[in-house]
Amino acid sequence: MDPEAEQERAEAAAVPAKPIDLDRRAIQILRENEWGDYTLPTKGLYPYQWNWDSMFVALGFSEIDLDRAWTEVESLFQGQWANGMAAHIVFRRDDPSYFPGPSIWKSTHSVPTSGCSQPPVAATVVRDLYEKDPEAGLERLQTLFPKLMSWHRWFHTNRVVSGGAAIAVTHPWESGRDNSPDWDKALANVDPTGIAPYQRKDTSHVDPTMRPTSFEYDRYLKLVEYGAACGWDHTHITREGPFAVADPGITFILMRADRDLRYLAEVLKKHSAVREIEGWLFHAREAARYLWNDELGAYTARDLRTGIKADGVSSVSFLSYYAGLTSSRRDAKLQRTLDRILESSPYGIPSFDPEHPKFDSKRYWRGPSWAIVNYLIARGLAEFGFERKANMIRLMTREAIALSGFSEYFDPMTGAGYGGQHFTWTAAIWLAWASPRAESAAEA
């Protein structure tokens, strides 16, 4: 483990930092992790530009430097593919400290990237940036809009199975929730036979008990090899590939982003784009019905190859409000499920149900609480009038950061910080939402 990170965690636990000190430290982390016109998630563990990381980073920068926030978004789309996909990693250089790098992905884009995407929060962030200063942001919005439109179109044409509406992920990394139990059954059906020998680098930076297992990593690499072998033909991968799971996370995030993109299209008077987006949104409730799991009282992932639903509740199950969806019958059950989880988790929404046997409070997306997901859930809840619960989640996140610093993620039971340290998106969410200063500004 990084001695500096261990010291930061111990000091934070011993003496909770004052909010003003955390504001100052969060700004330092954003600046320290800048790398030209994009920002690293954290040095060492993640030495490139990650898609949704950068978008949350832009939210943080918008609190202190709106021009730099726009630049962060614009830099991501330098790696956009001709088919519209915004890749989940943009490789600006070949850093031997990270695996798998560009030589493994074998993408053919002019800027080396990975071969899959990530949750499309960009349009929502762009709307947020634009609304902070519409006059200053208009020209940049005009340049970004067709790129956002193209990316959303890619999702709606390349990540739906014929006749369906929910968005599929074809690699666990595409979901942003790499080792969630949501993927366990579908991932077990991936045969890793014949994968090239490899050496992981992540476990040299972080305690292996916090990271995905070798069983999972073998299958992650098999899916990368499959994609590279078929030339990253995403239509084929979604329809015929070894892994395709309907994901409530990307489905709900894209629904919200579609609504925000429609607003931006109206601002720019892009009438044909408005009509196209409304066509996408027409299927939103159909997708929600497909993902609803009445037995668990939540929206859950569903294997598109077998039709089998996930047997546990993930944090993204509660993003339906963020998506703009409500159903009185479902909401009553969903709120009861949320209440049960909140009662057992004092430091934010766990990434997986703490009462499920697969829950692990320390291992990446199998239990820990993430500031970014807490923020998305709370934002949606507040917009639908559940302000008490939204504020509760904000306070839980604030307390975890005050206790353990700007960790990648937190133990939802103890608040201990795990994963990478000095983590940019945690610092960004502090500045944009969790900080008392941000809360006061929102109420003003």
C-alpha positions in Angstrom: 0.0 0.0 0.0 1.0 3.6 -0.6 2.5 4.9 2.7 1.4 8.4 1.9 -2.2 7.2 1.4 -2.1 5.2 4.6 -0.9 8.2 6.5 -3.6 10.5 4.9 -6.3 7.9 5.9 -5.0 7.6 9.5 -4.8 11.4 10.0 -8.3 11.9 8.6 -9.7 9.2 10.9 -8.0 10.6 13.9 -9.0 14.3 13.4 -11.9 14.9 11.0 -10.9 17.8 8.7 -12.7 21.1 8.7 -14.9 21.8 5.7 -12.7 24.7 4.6 -9.6 22.5 4.8 -11.4 19.8 2.7 -12.4 22.5 0.1 -8.8 23.5 -0.2 -7.5 20.0 -0.4 -10.1 19.0 -3.0 -9.0 21.9 -5.2 -5.4 20.8 -4.8 -6.2 17.3 -5.9 -7.9 18.5 -9.1 -4.9 20.6 -9.9 -2.3 18.0 -9.0 -4.0 15.4 -11.2 -4.3 17.7 -14.3 -2.4 16.4 -17.3 -2.6 19.1 -19.9 -6.3 19.5 -21.0 -7.5 16.3 -19.2 -7.3 15.0 -15.7 -6.1 11.7 -14.3 -8.4 9.8 -11.9 -5.4 9.4 -9.6 -1.7 9.1 -10.4 -0.2 5.6 -10.6 -3.4 3.4 -10.5 -5.1 5.2 -13.4 -2.6 7.0 -15.7 -5.0 7.9 -18.6 -8.2 9.7 -19.2 -11.4 7.9 -18.2 -14.7 8.8 -19.7 -17.2 9.4 -16.8 -14.4 10.3 -14.4 -13.6 13.3 -16.6 -17.2 14.4 -16.6 -17.5 14.4 -12.8 -14.1 16.2 -12.8 -15.7 18.9 -15.0 -18.4 19.4 -12.4 -15.7 19.9 -9.8 -13.8 22.3 -12.0 -17.0 24.3 -12.7 -17.0 25.4 -9.1 -13.5 27.1 -9.4 -12.7 27.4 -13.2 -15.6 27.2 -15.6 -13.3 27.5 -18.7 -11.2 24.5 -17.5 -14.4 22.5 -16.9 -15.4 23.0 -20.5 -11.9 22.0 -21.6 -12.2 18.7 -19.7 -15.3 17.8 -21.6 -13.9 18.8 -24.9 -10.8 16.8 -24.4 -12.7 13.5 -24.0 -14.3 13.8 -27.4 -10.8 14.0 -29.0 -11.0 10.2 -28.7 -14.5 9.9 -30.2 -14.8 7.2 -32.8 -16.2 7.7 -36.3 -19.3 5.6 -35.3 -20.0 8.1 -32.5 -18.7 6.0 -29.5 -16.9 7.9 -26.8 -14.5 5.4 -25.5 -14.1 4.5 -21.8 -10.3 5.2 -21.8 -8.4 7.6 -24.0 -4.7 6.6 -24.1 -2.6 9.7 -24.7 0.6 7.8 -24.1 1.7 4.2 -23.4 2.2 4.0 -19.7 3.7 0.7 -18.6 2.2 1.1 -15.1 -1.3 0.2 -16.5 -2.7 -3.0 -17.9 -4.4 -3.5 -20.3 -3.0 -0.7 -22.4 -3.5 0.3 -26.0 -1.6 -2.6 -27.5 -4.1 -5.0 -25.9 -7.2 -3.2 -27.0 -6.1 -2.9 -30.6 -8.5 -0.1 -31.5 -8.1 1.5 -34.9 -9.1 5.0 -33.9 -6.5 7.8 -34.7 -6.2 8.5 -31.0 -5.6 5.2 -29.2 -8.6 4.2 -27.0 -10.2 1.3 -25.4 -12.9 -0.6 -27.4 -16.0 0.0 -25.2 -17.8 3.0 -23.7 -18.9 4.1 -20.2 -22.0 5.7 -18.6 -22.9 8.7 -20.7 -23.1 11.5 -18.1 -21.6 14.0 -20.5 -24.8 15.6 -21.8 -26.1 16.2 -18.3 -22.8 17.8 -17.3 -22.7 19.9 -20.4 -26.2 21.3 -19.6 -24.9 22.1 -16.1 -21.9 23.9 -17.4 -24.1 25.8 -20.0 -26.6 26.9 -17.4 -23.8 28.3 -15.2 -23.1 30.9 -17.9 -25.2 30.6 -21.0 -23.6 33.4 -22.8 -20.0 32.2 -22.3 -21.0 28.5 -23.0 -23.1 28.9 -26.2 -20.3 28.6 -28.7 -18.8 25.6 -26.9 -22.2 24.0 -26.7 -22.7 24.4 -30.4 -19.4 22.6 -31.0 -20.1 19.8 -28.5 -23.7 19.2 -29.4 -23.2 17.1 -32.6 -20.7 15.0 -30.8 -23.0 14.3 -27.9 -25.8 13.5 -30.4 -23.6 11.1 -32.2 -22.7 9.3 -29.0 -26.3 8.9 -27.8 -27.2 7.6 -31.3 -24.5 5.0 -31.0 -26.0 3.8 -27.7 -29.5 3.6 -29.1 -28.4 1.7 -32.3 -25.4 -0.4 -31.0 -26.3 -1.2 -27.5 -29.9 -2.5 -27.8 -30.8 -6.0 -28.8 -33.4 -6.2 -31.5 -36.9 -5.6 -30.1 -35.6 -4.3 -26.8 -35.2 -0.9 -25.2 -32.9 -1.3 -22.1 -29.2 -0.5 -22.8 -26.8 -3.4 -22.8 -23.3 -3.5 -21.6 -21.0 -5.9 -23.5 -18.1 -5.7 -21.1 -18.4 -5.2 -17.3 -15.9 -2.3 -17.7 -18.4 -0.5 -19.9 -20.9 -0.2 -17.0 -18.3 1.6 -14.9 -19.1 -1.0 -12.1 -16.5 -3.5 -13.1 -16.9 -6.4 -10.7 -20.5 -5.8 -9.6 -22.3 -9.0 -8.7 -24.8 -7.9 -11.4 -22.5 -9.5 -13.9 -21.5 -12.7 -12.1 -23.9 -15.2 -13.8 -23.3 -13.8 -17.3 -19.6 -13.5 -16.7 -19.4 -17.2 -15.6 -20.7 -18.1 -19.0 -17.6 -16.5 -20.7 -15.0 -19.2 -21.5 -11.6 -17.7 -20.9 -9.7 -20.6 -22.6 -6.8 -19.4 -24.7 -6.3 -15.9 -23.4 -2.8 -14.6 -23.8 -0.7 -14.6 -20.6 -0.8 -11.3 -18.8 0.4 -9.6 -15.6 -2.0 -7.3 -13.7 -0.7 -3.9 -12.5 -3.6 -2.7 -10.4 -2.8 -5.0 -7.5 0.7 -3.5 -7.2 -0.9 -0.1 -6.5 -3.9 -1.2 -4.3 -4.5 -4.1 -1.8 -5.7 -7.1 -3.9 -8.6 -7.6 -1.5 -10.0 -4.3 -2.8 -9.8 -5.3 -6.5 -11.6 -7.7 -8.9 -10.5 -11.4 -8.6 -8.3 -13.3 -11.1 -11.4 -15.3 -12.1 -13.1 -12.0 -13.2 -10.0 -10.6 -14.8 -9.5 -13.6 -17.0 -12.9 -13.1 -18.4 -12.5 -9.3 -18.8 -9.4 -10.0 -21.0 -11.3 -12.7 -23.0 -14.0 -10.1 -23.8 -11.3 -7.6 -24.9 -9.7 -10.2 -27.1 -13.1 -11.1 -28.6 -13.8 -7.4 -29.4 -10.4 -6.9 -31.0 -10.8 -10.1 -33.1 -14.0 -8.9 -34.6 -12.6 -5.4 -35.3 -14.8 -3.8 -32.7 -17.9 -4.4 -34.7 -20.3 -3.2 -31.9 -23.5 -4.3 -33.5 -22.1 -7.8 -33.8 -20.7 -7.7 -30.3 -24.1 -6.8 -28.8 -26.1 -9.3 -30.7 -23.6 -12.2 -30.9 -20.9 -11.7 -28.3 -20.4 -13.8 -25.2 -21.6 -11.1 -22.8 -24.6 -8.8 -23.0 -26.5 -7.6 -19.9 -29.2 -5.0 -19.7 -27.9 -2.5 -17.2 -30.1 -0.2 -15.1 -27.0 2.0 -14.5 -26.4 3.0 -18.1 -30.0 2.7 -19.1 -31.1 5.3 -16.4 -28.1 7.5 -16.9 -28.7 7.6 -20.7 -32.4 8.4 -20.1 -31.4 11.4 -18.0 -28.8 12.4 -20.5 -31.3 12.1 -23.4 -33.6 14.5 -21.6 -30.8 17.0 -21.0 -29.7 16.6 -24.6 -33.3 17.4 -25.8 -33.1 20.6 -23.7 -29.8 21.5 -25.3 -31.3 20.8 -28.8 -34.2 23.1 -28.0 -31.7 25.8 -26.9 -29.9 25.5 -30.3 -33.2 25.1 -32.2 -32.2 21.7 -33.6 -35.7 20.6 -34.3 -34.9 17.4 -36.1 -32.6 16.4 -33.2 -35.4 17.1 -30.8 -37.7 14.7 -32.7 -35.0 12.0 -32.8 -34.4 12.3 -29.1 -38.1 12.1 -28.3 -38.2 8.9 -30.3 -35.5 7.5 -27.9 -37.4 8.7 -24.9 -40.6 7.1 -26.1 -39.1 3.7 -25.1 -38.0 4.7 -21.6 -40.9 3.2 -19.7 -40.6 0.0 -21.7 -37.0 -0.3 -20.6 -38.0 0.3 -17.0 -40.6 -2.4 -17.1 -38.0 -4.8 -18.5 -35.6 -4.0 -15.7 -38.1 -4.1 -12.8 -37.7 -7.0 -10.4 -40.9 -7.2 -8.3 -39.5 -9.9 -6.1 -36.7 -7.6 -4.9 -38.6 -4.3 -5.1 -36.0 -2.7 -7.3 -34.7 -2.3 -10.8 -32.0 -5.0 -11.5 -29.7 -6.1 -14.3 -30.9 -8.7 -16.7 -28.9 -11.1 -18.8 -29.9 -10.6 -22.4 -28.7 -14.0 -23.5 -30.7 -15.9 -20.9 -33.3 -13.4 -19.7 -32.3 -14.2 -16.1 -32.5 -11.2 -13.7 -29.8 -10.4 -11.2 -30.6 -11.7 -7.7 -29.5 -8.6 -5.7 -30.0 -4.9 -5.5 -27.2 -2.5 -6.7 -26.9 1.2 -6.0 -27.9 2.0 -9.6 -31.3 0.4 -8.9 -32.2 3.8 -7.4 -31.3 5.9 -10.4 -34.8 5.8 -11.8 -35.6 9.2 -10.3 -32.4 10.6 -11.8 -33.7 9.3 -15.1 -37.0 11.1 -14.6 -39.1 8.0 -14.2 -41.8 7.4 -11.6 -44.4 4.8 -11.1 -46.5 4.9 -8.0 -46.8 1.1 -7.7 -43.1 0.5 -8.2 -42.0 3.5 -6.2 -43.7 2.3 -3.0 -41.6 -0.9 -3.1 -38.5 0.9 -4.3 -38.7 3.4 -1.4 -39.0 0.6 1.1 -36.0 -1.1 -0.4 -34.0 2.2 -0.2 -35.1 2.7 3.4 -33.9 -0.7 4.4 -30.5 -0.1 2.8 -30.1 3.4 4.2 -30.8 2.1 7.7 -28.0 -0.3 7.5 -25.4 1.9 5.8 -24.3 5.1 7.6 -21.7 6.1 5.1 -23.6 6.2 1.8 -25.4 3.9 -0.5 -23.5 0.6 -0.8 -22.9 -0.5 -4.3 -24.6 -3.8 -3.5 -27.2 -4.9 -1.0 -25.5 -5.4 2.4 -27.9 -8.2 3.3 -26.9 -10.2 0.2 -24.3 -13.0 0.7 -22.2 -11.5 -2.1 -21.8 -8.2 -0.3 -18.2 -7.2 0.4 -17.7 -3.8 2.0 -14.1 -3.6 0.8 -14.0 -5.0 -2.7 -14.6 -2.4 -5.4 -18.2 -2.5 -6.7 -19.3 -5.4 -4.5 -20.3 -3.3 -1.6 -18.4 0.0 -1.1 -20.1 3.4 -1.3 -19.0 5.7 -4.1 -19.4 9.5 -3.9 -20.3 9.8 -7.5 -23.2 7.4 -7.3 -24.4 8.9 -4.0 -24.6 12.2 -5.8 -26.6 10.9 -8.8 -29.1 9.1 -6.6 -29.5 12.1 -4.3 -29.9 14.5 -7.2 -32.7 12.3 -8.6 -34.4 11.9 -5.2 -34.3 15.7 -4.6 -35.9 16.4 -8.0 -38.9 14.1 -7.1 -39.4 15.7 -3.7 -37.5 13.1 -1.5 -35.4 15.9 -0.1 -34.9 14.4 3.3 -33.4 11.2 1.9 -31.3 13.2 -0.6 -29.9 15.3 2.2 -29.3 12.2 4.3 -27.2 10.7 1.5 -25.3 14.0 1.1 -24.5 14.1 4.8 -23.4 10.4 4.7 -21.0 11.2 1.9 -19.7 14.3 3.6 -19.0 12.3 6.8 -17.1 9.5 4.9 -14.9 12.1 3.2 -14.3 14.0 6.4 -13.3 10.7 8.1 -11.2 9.1 5.5 -10.2 11.8 3.0 -10.6 11.7 -0.8 -10.5 7.9 -1.3 -11.8 6.2 -4.4 -14.6 4.6 -2.4 -15.7 4.0 1.2 -16.8 1.2 3.4 -20.5 2.0 3.8 -20.5 0.6 7.4 -17.4 2.2 8.9 -16.5 5.0 6.5 -13.0 3.7 5.9 -11.5 4.8 2.7 -10.4 2.2 0.1 -8.9 1.9 -3.4 -6.9 4.8 -4.9 -6.2 7.9 -2.8 -6.1 11.6 -3.7 -9.0 10.6 -6.0 -10.1 13.3 -8.4 -13.8 12.5 -8.8 -14.3 12.2 -5.1 -12.7 15.6 -4.7 -14.9 16.9 -7.6 -18.1 15.7 -6.0 -17.0 17.2 -2.7 -16.7 20.6 -4.4 -19.9 20.3 -6.5 -22.2 18.7 -4.0 -21.0 17.2 -0.7 -19.2 20.3 0.8 -21.2 22.5 3.1 -20.2 25.4 0.9 -21.8 23.7 -2.1 -24.9 23.0 -0.2 -25.2 26.6 1.0 -24.7 27.8 -2.6 -27.5 25.5 -3.9 -29.9 26.8 -1.2 -29.1 30.5 -1.9 
